[in-house]
Amino acid sequence: MTATELPGDRPFVLLATRAEDLPADEEYALFLRYTGLSPERLLRVRLERDPMPPLDLNEVSGILVGGSPFNASDPLEKKSAVQRRVEAEMAELVAEVVARDTPFLGACYGVGTLGTHLGAPIDATFAEPISVVDIRLTAAGRADALTTGLPEGFTAFVGHKEAISALPPQAELLASSPTCPVQMFRLGRNVYATQFHPELDLDGIVTRIHAYASYGYFGPDELDLTLAAVRRVPVTAPSRLLRTFVERYAR
């Protein structure tokens, strides 16, 4: 199914927070590629630059959230004014999304935003360095409509300083890894978050490694080790989530 064959005409919205143009533009390009959407059907909002626009959830097919350099668990005094604004705007939107069960898929930063809404503990207990990890679907994940087509076990790119350390009972755990128990979960029927990055390919994560080399994801002498870690094994399966999401919810 090509982008022009998707049903309906209501766009999806990508909420992004990357300040650097190169990884921000590449992130958008990757979401376009793996969703199969045209730019007219995937509207990008750069929240690090502009306030959240009014979003009528009746007029969109769904919400996608990209990764972010923001950490929800940082002390308030360490958060910039931009981060505090973005978190307040995301909190308001997520509350409406969850209440209405609006289609939503948050990649990495989605765990922080949805986890905060749930009151889940978010800390460094299950942080993962930039690398490839082995993910396994739970029984609920194997039965979920969004993970249709994913193998029970697959590899994915990760890199995060925080994670949910205990998933509240109202959320359904869909995928896990040995180093991070909450890799994917669902709220209601249509609200999803992944800790791993379904939008990334090897070129995309290499771009981010270089762009965020000074952000504390790895030491100043660990660049080559980090590049080697993401080349450890191929990563091909996670992007299917994005295509399935738009095929399921386009209207």
C-alpha positions as CSV (number, residue, x, y, z in Angstrom):
1,M,0.0,0.0,0.0
2,T,1.5,3.4,-1.0
3,A,0.8,6.7,0.6
4,T,-1.7,7.7,-2.0
5,E,-3.7,4.4,-1.4
6,L,-4.2,5.1,2.3
7,P,-7.9,5.7,3.1
8,G,-9.2,9.1,4.3
9,D,-7.6,12.5,4.2
10,R,-7.0,13.4,7.8
11,P,-3.3,13.8,8.5
12,F,-1.2,12.3,11.2
13,V,0.9,14.7,13.4
14,L,4.5,14.2,14.4
15,L,5.5,16.0,17.6
16,A,9.3,16.6,17.6
17,T,11.6,18.2,20.0
18,R,15.1,18.0,18.5
19,A,16.8,21.4,18.3
20,E,19.5,20.4,15.9
21,D,18.3,20.6,12.3
22,L,20.2,17.6,10.8
23,P,18.9,14.9,13.2
24,A,15.5,16.7,13.3
25,D,15.1,16.7,9.6
26,E,16.4,13.1,9.3
27,E,14.0,12.0,12.0
28,Y,11.1,13.4,9.9
29,A,12.4,11.8,6.8
30,L,12.6,8.4,8.5
31,F,9.0,8.7,9.8
32,L,7.9,9.6,6.3
33,R,9.7,6.6,4.9
34,Y,8.6,4.0,7.3
35,T,5.0,5.2,7.7
36,G,4.6,5.5,3.9
37,L,3.0,8.9,4.4
38,S,3.5,12.0,2.2
39,P,4.5,15.3,3.8
40,E,0.9,16.4,3.3
41,R,-0.3,13.5,5.5
42,L,2.4,13.8,8.2
43,L,2.4,17.2,9.7
44,R,5.5,18.0,11.8
45,V,5.5,20.3,14.8
46,R,8.8,21.2,16.2
47,L,7.9,21.9,19.8
48,E,11.5,22.9,20.8
49,R,11.0,25.9,18.5
50,D,7.2,26.7,18.4
51,P,4.4,26.4,21.0
52,M,2.0,23.5,20.6
53,P,-0.6,24.6,18.0
54,P,-4.3,23.9,18.6
55,L,-4.9,20.2,17.7
56,D,-8.5,19.1,17.1
57,L,-8.2,15.3,17.7
58,N,-11.4,14.8,15.6
59,E,-9.5,16.1,12.6
60,V,-6.3,14.0,12.8
61,S,-5.8,10.3,12.2
62,G,-3.3,9.9,15.0
63,I,-0.4,11.4,16.9
64,L,3.3,10.3,16.6
65,V,6.0,11.4,19.0
66,G,9.7,11.3,18.2
67,G,12.6,10.9,20.5
68,S,13.9,13.8,22.6
69,P,17.0,15.0,24.4
70,F,14.6,16.0,27.3
71,N,14.5,13.7,30.4
72,A,11.3,13.7,32.3
73,S,13.1,12.7,35.5
74,D,15.5,15.6,35.6
75,P,15.0,17.9,38.6
76,L,12.8,20.9,37.8
77,E,15.6,23.4,38.4
78,K,17.7,21.6,35.7
79,K,15.0,21.9,33.1
80,S,15.2,24.7,30.6
81,A,12.3,27.0,30.1
82,V,11.7,25.3,26.7
83,Q,11.6,21.9,28.3
84,R,9.1,23.0,31.0
85,R,6.9,24.5,28.3
86,V,7.0,21.4,26.2
87,E,6.3,19.1,29.1
88,A,3.3,21.3,30.1
89,E,1.9,21.2,26.6
90,M,2.5,17.5,26.2
91,A,0.9,16.8,29.5
92,E,-2.3,18.6,28.4
93,L,-2.4,16.8,25.1
94,V,-1.6,13.4,26.5
95,A,-4.4,13.8,29.1
96,E,-6.9,14.4,26.2
97,V,-5.4,11.6,24.1
98,V,-5.7,9.1,26.9
99,A,-9.2,10.2,27.9
100,R,-10.4,9.9,24.3
101,D,-8.3,6.8,23.4
102,T,-6.9,8.7,20.4
103,P,-4.4,6.8,18.3
104,F,-1.0,7.7,19.6
105,L,2.5,6.2,19.2
106,G,5.3,7.7,21.1
107,A,8.9,6.6,20.4
108,C,11.2,6.8,23.3
109,Y,10.0,10.2,24.5
110,G,6.5,8.7,24.4
111,V,7.5,6.6,27.4
112,G,8.4,9.7,29.4
113,T,5.2,11.5,28.4
114,L,2.8,8.7,29.0
115,G,4.7,7.4,32.0
116,T,4.5,10.9,33.6
117,H,0.7,10.9,32.9
118,L,0.4,7.5,34.6
119,G,2.4,8.6,37.6
120,A,4.9,5.7,36.9
121,P,8.3,5.9,38.4
122,I,10.8,7.1,35.7
123,D,14.4,7.0,36.7
124,A,17.9,5.7,35.6
125,T,17.4,2.2,36.9
126,F,16.9,0.7,33.4
127,A,18.8,3.3,31.3
128,E,20.4,1.8,28.2
129,P,23.4,3.0,26.3
130,I,23.1,3.7,22.6
131,S,23.2,0.2,21.2
132,V,21.2,-2.7,19.6
133,V,19.2,-4.8,22.1
134,D,17.1,-7.9,21.8
135,I,13.4,-7.3,22.3
136,R,10.8,-10.0,23.0
137,L,7.0,-9.6,22.8
138,T,4.9,-10.6,25.8
139,A,1.8,-12.8,25.3
140,A,-0.2,-9.5,25.1
141,G,2.3,-8.2,22.6
142,R,1.9,-11.3,20.4
143,A,-1.8,-10.8,20.4
144,D,-1.9,-7.0,19.9
145,A,-3.1,-5.6,16.5
146,L,-0.2,-3.1,16.2
147,T,2.5,-5.7,16.5
148,T,1.0,-7.9,13.8
149,G,3.9,-9.0,11.5
150,L,6.6,-8.5,14.1
151,P,8.5,-11.7,15.1
152,E,8.3,-12.7,18.8
153,G,11.9,-11.7,19.1
154,F,13.6,-8.9,17.2
155,T,16.5,-6.4,17.5
156,A,16.0,-2.6,18.0
157,F,18.0,0.5,18.5
158,V,17.9,2.1,21.9
159,G,19.7,4.9,23.8
160,H,18.1,6.5,26.8
161,K,19.1,7.9,30.2
162,E,15.8,7.0,31.9
163,A,13.0,4.5,31.7
164,I,9.9,3.3,33.5
165,S,11.0,1.1,36.4
166,A,7.5,-0.2,37.3
167,L,4.6,-0.2,34.9
168,P,1.2,0.7,36.5
169,P,-1.5,-2.0,36.3
170,Q,-3.7,0.1,33.9
171,A,-1.0,-0.3,31.2
172,E,-0.5,-3.4,29.2
173,L,3.1,-4.5,28.8
174,L,3.7,-5.6,25.2
175,A,7.5,-6.0,24.9
176,S,10.5,-6.2,27.1
177,S,14.3,-6.7,27.0
178,P,16.8,-8.1,29.5
179,T,18.2,-4.6,30.2
180,C,14.9,-2.7,30.2
181,P,11.7,-4.5,31.3
182,V,9.3,-1.9,29.8
183,Q,10.1,-1.6,26.1
184,M,6.6,-1.2,24.8
185,F,3.2,-0.8,26.4
186,R,-0.4,0.2,25.6
187,L,-3.1,2.2,27.3
188,G,-6.7,1.6,26.4
189,R,-7.0,0.2,22.9
190,N,-5.1,2.8,20.8
191,V,-2.4,4.6,22.9
192,Y,1.1,3.1,22.6
193,A,4.7,3.9,23.6
194,T,8.0,2.3,22.8
195,Q,11.3,2.7,24.6
196,F,13.1,1.6,21.5
197,H,13.1,3.6,18.3
198,P,11.0,2.1,15.5
199,E,11.8,4.9,13.2
200,L,15.6,4.4,13.1
201,D,17.8,2.8,10.6
202,L,21.6,2.5,10.8
203,D,22.3,5.7,9.0
204,G,19.8,7.5,11.2
205,I,21.3,6.4,14.5
206,V,24.8,7.1,13.3
207,T,23.7,10.7,12.6
208,R,22.3,10.9,16.2
209,I,25.5,9.5,17.7
210,H,27.5,12.2,16.1
211,A,24.9,15.0,16.8
212,Y,24.6,14.1,20.5
213,A,28.2,13.1,21.2
214,S,28.5,15.7,24.0
215,Y,25.1,14.9,25.6
216,G,26.3,12.3,28.0
217,Y,25.0,9.2,26.3
218,F,28.6,7.9,26.1
219,G,32.1,9.0,27.2
220,P,34.3,11.3,25.1
221,D,36.5,8.4,24.3
222,E,33.7,6.0,23.4
223,L,32.6,7.2,20.0
224,D,34.1,4.3,18.1
225,L,32.7,1.8,20.6
226,T,29.3,3.3,20.3
227,L,29.4,3.2,16.5
228,A,30.5,-0.5,16.7
229,A,27.6,-1.3,19.1
230,V,24.9,-0.1,16.7
231,R,26.5,-2.2,13.9
232,R,26.5,-5.3,16.0
233,V,23.5,-7.0,14.2
234,P,21.0,-5.8,11.6
235,V,17.8,-4.0,12.7
236,T,14.9,-4.4,10.3
237,A,11.7,-5.3,12.2
238,P,10.7,-2.4,14.4
239,S,9.8,0.0,11.5
240,R,6.9,-2.3,10.7
241,L,5.1,-0.7,13.7
242,L,4.9,2.6,12.0
243,R,3.4,1.3,8.8
244,T,0.9,-0.8,10.7
245,F,0.0,2.2,12.8
246,V,-0.9,4.3,9.8
247,E,-2.7,1.5,7.9
248,R,-4.7,0.8,11.0
249,Y,-5.7,4.3,11.9
250,A,-5.7,6.4,8.6
251,R,-9.1,7.9,8.1
